[in-house]
Amino acid sequence: MCIRDSTYSILPTRFLPVEHAVHIVLGRVVVEEAVLRQVAERSAREGIEVPAEIVRRTSYHFVDEP
């Protein structure tokens, strides 16, 4: 069995601008190949799928505030 490892946040819609900025910053992070390879090897050994792109490791669900 392979588990997908990511961050999933449920937030009020007022956080949308902040999380959009986080998404932009994460999209510009450059990770060294050796680090990406180490993460891929370790996650494979542990049966966890970790996307290579940092930005693909986060998910959001925005809800209206009461």
Beta strands, then each sheet from edge to edge (+ up, - down):
strand 1: 3-4
strand 2: 7-12
strand 3: 48-49
strand 4: 58-63
sheet 1: 1+ 3+
sheet 2: 2+ 4+
end
